[in-house]
């Protein structure tokens, strides 16, 4: 480097304004990095909480098929609360052949379930008032009624009985504890039917 260039560089003295601009730029960089870091921390934290909640407390499900119409229809999105306790009338989500099915609990362990030729259901000798059912049907069935629900199992039926494959068939049978996902308690989509079930 020539002496002339060295002299020019050594003679350059930044003004106070130049120093302020440089300081401001450095502060903006630090602020941007802090905001970015904090945003990433929040995103990771929220994602972790969402995974924990979905793993231990709730499961989000998309309804497919017509077996639960008019209560649930294809395309609706519902939330199942992880549970091991169910009562008659609860909507139960469970695994079957790598699919998720939703049916209505009719009988609990030890209950006697009977379905007459017209499809009317009684449990322990008491006829059910099934206002939620869209039709009644004994078929499809290959089990003998009255039927006692085995221990640690639940007898379930779809609300649209004529098209539902459920506990009336030995193919599906009663739902075991190992198959359970939980109790369907809330519908989140579509928004015009948003709310509890």
C-alpha positions in Angstrom: 0.0 0.0 0.0 1.4 3.4 -0.9 2.2 6.0 1.7 -0.5 8.3 0.1 -3.3 5.7 0.7 -2.0 5.1 4.2 -2.2 8.8 4.9 -5.8 9.0 3.5 -6.9 6.1 5.8 -5.2 7.5 8.8 -6.7 10.9 8.2 -10.3 9.5 8.0 -12.1 10.2 11.3 -15.7 9.1 11.5 -18.1 11.8 12.5 -20.4 11.5 15.5 -23.3 11.0 13.2 -21.5 8.1 11.5 -20.8 6.5 14.8 -24.5 6.8 15.8 -25.6 5.2 12.6 -23.2 2.3 13.1 -24.2 1.8 16.7 -27.9 1.9 15.7 -27.3 -0.7 13.0 -25.5 -3.0 15.4 -28.3 -2.6 18.0 -30.9 -3.5 15.3 -28.9 -6.6 14.4 -28.9 -7.6 18.1 -32.6 -6.9 18.5 -33.4 -8.9 15.4 -31.4 -11.9 16.6 -33.2 -11.7 20.0 -36.6 -11.5 18.5 -35.8 -14.4 16.1 -34.4 -16.5 19.0 -37.4 -15.8 21.3 -39.9 -16.6 18.4 -38.2 -19.9 17.8 -38.3 -20.7 21.5 -42.0 -20.0 21.6 -42.7 -22.0 18.5 -40.8 -25.0 19.8 -42.5 -24.7 23.2 -46.0 -24.5 21.7 -45.3 -27.4 19.4 -44.0 -29.5 22.3 -47.1 -28.7 24.4 -49.4 -29.5 21.4 -47.7 -32.9 21.0 -48.0 -33.7 24.7 -51.7 -32.7 24.8 -52.5 -34.7 21.7 -50.5 -37.7 23.1 -52.0 -37.8 26.5 -55.3 -35.9 26.6 -57.0 -35.4 23.2 -56.9 -36.8 19.7 -58.1 -34.9 16.6 -60.0 -37.1 14.1 -61.6 -36.6 10.7 -64.9 -38.5 10.2 -65.3 -40.7 7.2 -68.3 -42.8 6.2 -72.0 -42.7 6.9 -72.4 -45.0 9.9 -72.9 -42.2 12.3 -75.2 -39.9 10.4 -76.9 -37.6 11.3 -74.8 -37.2 14.5 -71.5 -37.1 12.5 -71.0 -36.7 8.8 -68.1 -37.3 6.4 -65.5 -34.6 6.5 -66.3 -33.3 10.0 -63.4 -32.9 12.4 -63.9 -33.9 16.0 -61.9 -34.1 19.2 -61.7 -37.3 21.3 -60.8 -37.0 24.9 -58.5 -39.8 26.0 -60.5 -41.9 28.4 -61.0 -45.5 29.7 -64.4 -45.0 31.2 -67.6 -44.8 29.1 -71.3 -44.7 29.7 -74.2 -45.7 27.4 -74.7 -43.0 24.8 -71.1 -41.9 24.7 -69.4 -41.6 21.3 -66.4 -43.9 21.3 -63.4 -43.6 19.0 -61.3 -46.8 18.6 -58.8 -48.5 16.3 -60.0 -51.3 14.0 -57.8 -52.8 11.2 -55.5 -49.7 11.0 -58.6 -47.4 10.8 -60.3 -45.2 13.3 -64.0 -45.9 13.8 -66.5 -43.8 15.8 -69.6 -45.6 17.2 -72.0 -45.1 20.1 -71.6 -47.1 23.4 -74.7 -49.2 24.0 -73.5 -51.7 26.5 -70.8 -51.8 29.1 -69.0 -54.9 30.5 -71.4 -57.4 31.9 -74.6 -55.8 30.3 -77.1 -57.9 28.4 -77.9 -56.3 25.0 -80.9 -57.4 23.0 -82.0 -56.2 19.5 -85.4 -57.3 18.2 -86.3 -58.1 14.6 -87.3 -54.4 14.0 -83.9 -53.2 15.3 -85.1 -51.9 18.7 -82.4 -52.1 21.3 -82.8 -52.9 25.0 -80.0 -53.2 27.6 -80.6 -55.3 30.8 -84.3 -55.6 29.8 -84.8 -51.8 29.5 -85.7 -50.5 26.0 -83.5 -47.6 24.9 -85.0 -44.3 23.7 -82.6 -43.7 20.8 -83.5 -40.3 19.4 -80.0 -40.1 17.9 -80.5 -43.1 15.6 -81.4 -42.3 12.0 -82.8 -45.8 11.4 -83.1 -49.2 13.1 -82.0 -52.5 11.8 -81.0 -55.9 13.2 -78.8 -56.6 10.2 -76.0 -57.0 9.6 -75.5 -59.4 12.4 -74.0 -62.9 13.0 -74.2 -63.0 16.8 -77.1 -64.4 18.9 -79.2 -62.0 21.0 -79.6 -61.4 23.9 -75.8 -61.0 24.1 -73.7 -60.4 27.2 -70.9 -57.9 26.8 -67.6 -59.6 27.9 -65.4 -58.1 30.7 -63.3 -55.1 29.7 -65.2 -54.6 26.4 -68.0 -52.3 25.1 -70.8 -53.0 22.8 -71.1 -50.3 20.2 -73.5 -49.4 17.4 -73.6 -46.8 14.6 -76.4 -44.3 14.6 -77.2 -45.2 10.9 -77.8 -48.9 11.7 -78.6 -50.2 8.2 -75.1 -49.2 6.9 -73.0 -49.5 10.1 -70.7 -52.5 10.7 -70.4 -52.6 14.5 -70.7 -54.9 17.5 -73.6 -56.7 15.8 -71.0 -58.4 13.6 -68.3 -60.7 15.0 -66.0 -59.1 12.4 -65.8 -55.9 14.5 -67.1 -57.3 17.8 -67.0 -55.5 21.1 -64.3 -52.8 21.6 -61.4 -53.9 23.8 -59.3 -51.6 26.1 -56.4 -52.0 23.7 -58.4 -50.5 20.8 -59.5 -47.4 22.7 -58.7 -43.9 21.6 -61.3 -42.1 23.7 -64.6 -40.4 24.0 -65.6 -38.0 21.2 -66.7 -34.8 23.0 -66.3 -31.9 20.6 -66.8 -31.0 16.9 -64.5 -28.3 15.6 -65.3 -28.3 11.8 -67.4 -27.2 10.0 -67.8 -24.1 12.0 -71.6 -24.0 11.6 -71.9 -27.1 13.8 -69.0 -26.2 16.1 -69.6 -27.3 19.7 -69.9 -30.2 22.1 -71.4 -33.6 21.3 
